[in-house]
Amino acid sequence: MLAVGLVAEVFGVRGQGLPTFDFTLCTDRPGQVLTDVGVPLTITHGLDRLAAADLVIALPWADFRTPPAPAVLAALSAAQERGSLVAAHCVGAFALAAAGLLDGRRATTHWRFAELLAGRHPDVVVEADALYVDEGRIITGAGAAAGFDLCLHLLRREYGAATANAIARDLVLPSHRDGGQAQYLAAPAPEDCQDDRLAEVLTWAREHLHQPLPVAELARRALMSRRSFARRFAAATGTTPHAWLRNLRLSSAEELLETTDLPVEEIARRVGYGSAAVLREQFVRRRGVPPRSYRRSFTRTP
């Protein structure tokens, strides 16, 4: 039930300048489908609906240890061969693996079942500590609430950071989470922080990205020693101040590239990098393309 609500919330009909999606649930046996919380769903569309889909997301199901029906596997394979994006949330990855779509690829699933996935499908490179794994036309995501990370990544990749950030804000979610073992941690890039003293410092840092922000200065503003600040910061965000700032600077750079015509040199200055060359190096590490290429792909006109 969580997975259904999650993808419906992200890809439901939206307005006010955000993309509008044609969202449909389908199954190999249309009719009443009982969810894990006992609430039945009436699903009217069959597998033929996949033939028109740009994106197919396999959701978790209770009996995932048993492969889906052959018709389901054939429909998933046909969607991938046709060029659709095929994704899986949580143990939905077992359906993609059974269809052979993960052979020779990296993938993830809920950490609790990562070992089972690797044991059953030795040709799959299972990355148990990832929130999601993007292999081009095949994307897999970790369990439970990490489905939001998967969906926001899909939005960010296809529509850019500004769209993904806007929808994340609407859902009261962090726009991006980083880090190894990230699915075990609190949000590393929090939009809201429950530690009042830290929250004030994080807000101040967001407003002063253009200037150097050494950890010593952040700790001083929080009225803490550097060691106490680092410990409290990790407890609240699940990451280090340096990693949090890097993510914030690059996310801000992405949004400025998409929504303004500012020169890359000026964007670098505004987000706190000493030069366009430094921004470019960090940007390529994160996105795989330089800032100007990213801008060409995701520029949003008014």
Sequence and secondary structure as in RCSB ss.txt:
>XXXX:A:sequence
MLAVGLVAEVFGVRGQGLPTFDFTLCTDRPGQVLTDVGVPLTITHGLDRLAAADLVIALPWADFRTPPAPAVLAA
LSAAQERGSLVAAHCVGAFALAAAGLLDGRRATTHWRFAELLAGRHPDVVVEADALYVDEGRIITGAGAAAGFDL
CLHLLRREYGAATANAIARDLVLPSHRDGGQAQYLAAPAPEDCQDDRLAEVLTWAREHLHQPLPVAELARRALMS
RRSFARRFAAATGTTPHAWLRNLRLSSAEELLETTDLPVEEIARRVGYGSAAVLREQFVRRRGVPPRSYRRSFTR
TP
>XXXX:A:secstr
 HHHHHHHHHHS   TTS       B SS EEEE TTS EEEE B GGGGGG SEEEE   TTTTS   HHHHHH
HHHHHHHT EEEEEGGGHHHHHHTTTTTTSEE   GGGHHHHHHH TTSEE TT SEEE SSEEEE STTHHHHH
HHHHHHHHH HHHHHHHHHHTT  S   STTGGGSS SS SS SSHHHHHHHHHHHHTTTS   HHHHHHHTTS 
HHHHHHHHHHHHSS HHHHHHHHHHHHHHHHHHH    HHHHHHHTT SSHHHHHHHHHHHHSS HHHHHHHH  
  
